[in-house]
Amino acid sequence: MITDLSTSLRDYYQQLDRDVGTLTSRVNELTDEIADLNSLIVLHAGGSGNQANDLRDMRDGKLKELSEILNISVFEQPSGAVNVTTT
């Protein structure tokens, strides 16, 4: 019984470790993608057309996904880029 409990706890902690690793990887991917989109938005913000708006929509989707993983605050800058902080 104690051996079974020990095995169950070890398996549980190993699964938690994998889950945290997966979430950490996704957070890193999202923040990289948001940073890339920020750069493109700033580049296209002065131009005409819907390019910057389409990029903002894509960034908003990434921010939404990130907010489902972490508590974040988003602050838009005059350039069109956003700063993202966690709370």
N, C-alpha and C positions, 0 to 999 in steps of 0.2 A: 504494500500500500504506500509506504513512504517512497519507495523507488519509483512507483508509478507517478506519484505527485511530483517528485523531482524531475522526472522525464517530461511531464506535462508543462511544468514551469519553464524548463529549458527550451522546449519547443516554442512556447509562447513568447519568450524573450527573443529568440532567434527570428520569429516572424515579425515582432515589433521592430527589430533592428533592420530587417529587410524593408519594411514599410517606411521607416524613417529615411532610409537611403533612397528609396524611390521618390519620396516627396521632396527630399533635398535636391535630387537631380532635376526634378520637374521645376522647382522654384528657380534653380540656376538657369535652366533653359528659358523660362519665361522672362526673367530679368534681362537676360542677354537679348532676347527678341524685342522686348520693350525698349531697351537702349538703342538697338538698331533702328527701330521704327521712329524713335525720337529724332535720331540723326536725319532720317529721310524726311520727316515732317518739317523740321527746321529748314532743310534744303529746299523743299517744295512749297513752303508756306508763302513765299513772296510771289510765286508764279500764279498763272491763271489755270483754270480747269479744276477738276475734282480730285486730282492726284492726292493732295494733302488730306482731303476729307476721307478718301478711301483708306489712306494710311491711318488716320485717326480712328476710324471704325475698327480696323484690325487691331490697333493698340488697345482700344477699349475692350475688345474681346479678351485680349491677353490679361489686361488688368482685372477683368471680371473673374477669369479663371484663377489668377493669383490671389484675389480676395477670398476665394472659396477655400484656399489653403491656409492663408495667413490673414491676420488683421492688418490692413494697410490703410494709409492715408495718402491721398494723391493731391499734389499741388501743381497746377498748370502755371508755367512761366510765360512771360510776354512773347517769347520766341516760338511758342507752341509746344515746346517740350514739356514733359511732366517730371516732377521729382516724386519718388515713391519712398515712403518710410513705413516701417513696421512698428506696431505698438504692442 
